[in-house]
Amino acid sequence: MTRLAYILAASHSGSTLLTMLLNSHPDIATVGELAPGHMEDTSWYRCSCGARIGECPFWDSIAQAARDRRVDFHLEDFGTGFRMPESRVATRLLRPLHRGPVLETVRDTALALFTSWPARRKEVVHANEVLVEAVMAYYGARVFVDKGNTALRLKYLSRIPSFDLKVIRLIRDGRAVALTYMDPADFADARDAGLRGGGSGGDRRDERLPMERAAHEWRRCNEEAEHALRRMDRSRWMEVRYEELCTNPDATLDRVFTFLGLDPERRIRDFRSVEHHVVGNGMRLDGTSEIRLDERWREVLTEQDLRTFNAVAGDMNRRYGYL
């Protein structure tokens, strides 16, 4: 079986940082998001190695390996997402976040009515297996890390018999995450403005959310994570806090590597010195190896912002220990 670790977190919770830190271990391989949903125009999108992704030798080798095994791989669409774009109804069924067992049973039952779903799901499973094997072979690794974030993807990955799956649940103060949804360019992207938006230099204004929606997004992402993990054996998942990762990275990473059955001492301390070919959050394009706790929300969020957040997601945030 292939050992696969899945990072489950609300977006902008530090999952890209965690992914790159984990990739500093020689027994781990990752490309960040194995099913990215934001690379429609690869003419400007940059791999974390700095090259335009269409000109990156690593991705060229992975694409060839996938096509050799009959995977319809394209940089714009890896073929690894559990989607049915040809059907509007199926697309709607596969869009909502993971729910409790009753609603997930309803989803599965509804999808079963589509005669094309079993074949489509088989294709996606094969694409995931092939790409994981290809990336692991490139790095000579023993464990693959997928920064998929969503619990719905976790649900379908957990049903692939060839994957020995473990989950790393990453949690960050909801006020900090909400700020990143309110202004993703300034608070959840590369430090160099010219590299934001995947390398396009975009300001991402069309992605900005008001605080009420931002707080709701954070709460719902964590609710779906809780739903998914209730059905998983406790020995198969662990919890990591973003704040602990930043303030005490050595101890935190030691726990994660031990959980994954790897020797923590083999980690390379300067994680930027390692070969990375990660897609996802813009921090992957930064040049510094400094691990810095980002709590700018304390200075940026207004009293009204904080009241709105508290009304929408304050109870959950306090339950996670953020006072």
Residue pairs with C-beta under 8 A, 6 or more apart in sequence:
1 161
1 162
1 163
1 164
2 129
2 132
2 133
2 136
2 144
2 162
2 163
2 164
3 142
3 143
3 144
3 164
3 166
3 260
3 261
4 132
4 143
4 144
4 145
4 146
4 157
4 163
4 164
4 165
4 166
5 22
5 28
5 143
5 144
5 145
5 146
5 165
5 166
5 167
5 168
5 260
6 145
6 146
6 148
6 153
6 154
6 157
6 165
6 166
6 167
6 168
7 15
7 18
7 19
7 145
7 146
7 147
7 148
7 149
7 167
7 168
7 170
8 148
8 149
8 150
8 151
8 154
8 167
8 168
8 169
8 170
8 225
8 228
8 229
8 237
9 15
9 149
9 169
9 170
9 171
9 172
9 221
9 225
10 149
10 172
10 174
10 177
10 217
10 218
10 221
10 222
10 225
11 149
11 177
11 180
11 188
11 221
11 281
12 172
12 177
12 180
12 181
12 184
12 187
12 188
12 281
13 170
13 171
13 172
13 177
13 242
14 170
14 172
14 242
14 245
14 246
15 147
15 149
15 170
15 280
15 281
16 32
16 147
16 278
16 280
16 281
16 283
16 284
17 245
17 246
17 283
17 291
18 147
18 168
18 170
18 240
18 245
18 256
19 30
19 32
19 145
19 147
19 278
19 280
20 48
20 271
20 272
20 274
20 276
20 278
20 284
21 245
21 249
21 253
21 271
21 291
22 28
22 30
22 145
22 253
22 256
22 257
23 29
23 30
23 145
23 271
23 274
23 276
23 278
24 267
24 268
24 269
24 270
24 271
24 274
25 257
25 262
25 266
25 267
25 268
26 139
26 140
26 141
26 266
26 268
27 141
27 142
27 143
27 262
27 263
27 266
28 139
28 141
28 142
28 143
28 144
28 145
28 260
28 262
29 135
29 136
29 138
29 139
29 141
29 143
29 144
29 145
30 135
30 144
30 145
30 146
30 147
30 278
31 62
31 135
31 277
31 278
31 279
32 48
32 147
32 278
32 279
32 280
32 284
33 146
33 147
33 148
33 149
33 279
33 280
34 78
34 80
34 128
34 131
34 132
34 146
34 147
34 148
35 78
35 80
35 81
35 82
35 128
35 146
35 148
35 153
36 78
36 279
36 280
37 81
38 198
39 45
39 53
39 75
39 76
39 198
39 279
40 76
41 76
42 52
42 53
42 54
42 75
42 76
43 52
43 54
44 52
44 198
44 199
44 200
45 52
45 53
45 54
45 75
45 198
45 199
45 200
45 279
46 52
46 53
46 195
46 198
46 199
46 285
47 53
47 56
47 58
47 59
47 277
47 278
47 279
48 276
48 277
48 278
48 279
48 284
48 285
49 56
49 58
49 275
49 276
49 277
50 285
52 199
53 59
53 75
53 279
54 75
56 277
58 138
58 275
58 277
59 75
59 277
61 134
61 138
62 73
62 131
62 134
62 135
62 138
63 73
63 74
63 75
65 130
65 134
65 137
66 73
66 79
66 127
66 130
66 131
66 134
67 73
69 126
69 130
70 126
71 79
71 126
71 127
71 130
71 131
72 79
72 127
73 79
73 127
73 131
78 127
78 131
79 123
79 124
79 127
80 124
80 127
80 128
80 131
81 124
81 153
82 94
82 121
82 124
82 152
82 153
82 156
83 91
83 94
83 124
84 90
84 91
84 94
84 114
84 116
84 117
84 120
85 91
86 116
87 114
87 116
89 114
90 111
90 114
90 117
93 107
93 110
93 111
94 111
94 152
96 107
96 152
97 150
97 151
97 152
97 220
97 221
97 223
97 224
98 104
98 150
98 151
98 152
98 154
98 155
98 224
98 225
98 227
98 228
99 107
99 224
99 227
100 227
101 231
104 155
104 227
111 117
121 156
124 156
125 160
128 157
128 160
129 160
129 162
129 163
132 144
132 146
132 163
135 141
135 144
136 142
136 144
142 262
143 260
143 261
143 262
146 157
147 280
148 154
148 157
149 221
150 221
150 224
151 224
151 225
151 227
151 228
152 224
154 167
154 228
155 228
157 163
157 165
158 165
158 232
165 236
166 236
166 237
166 238
166 259
166 260
167 229
167 232
167 236
167 237
167 238
168 237
168 238
168 240
168 256
168 259
169 225
169 229
169 237
169 238
169 239
169 240
170 240
170 241
170 242
170 245
171 222
171 239
171 240
171 241
171 242
171 320
172 241
172 242
172 243
173 242
173 243
173 295
173 297
173 317
173 320
173 322
174 215
174 218
174 219
174 222
174 309
174 313
174 316
174 317
174 320
174 322
175 297
175 301
175 306
175 309
175 317
175 322
176 242
176 294
176 295
176 296
176 297
177 214
177 218
178 211
178 214
178 215
178 217
178 218
178 297
178 301
178 305
178 309
178 313
179 187
179 214
179 296
179 297
179 300
179 301
180 187
180 188
181 188
181 207
181 208
181 209
181 213
181 214
181 217
181 218
182 208
182 209
182 210
182 211
182 214
183 208
184 204
184 207
184 208
185 193
185 196
185 197
185 202
185 203
185 204
185 205
187 294
187 296
187 300
188 281
188 282
189 196
189 197
189 204
189 281
189 282
189 283
190 196
190 282
190 283
190 285
190 286
191 283
191 286
191 288
192 285
192 286
193 201
194 201
195 201
195 282
195 285
196 202
196 203
196 204
196 282
197 203
197 204
197 282
198 282
199 285
209 217
211 301
211 304
211 305
211 308
211 309
212 308
212 312
214 309
215 308
215 309
215 311
215 312
215 313
216 312
216 313
218 313
219 312
219 313
219 316
222 316
222 320
223 316
229 237
238 255
238 256
238 259
240 252
240 255
240 256
243 293
244 251
244 252
245 252
245 253
245 291
246 291
246 292
246 293
246 294
247 293
249 291
253 264
253 267
254 264
257 263
257 264
257 267
258 264
268 274
270 289
271 289
272 287
272 288
272 289
273 289
276 284
278 284
301 309
309 317
310 317
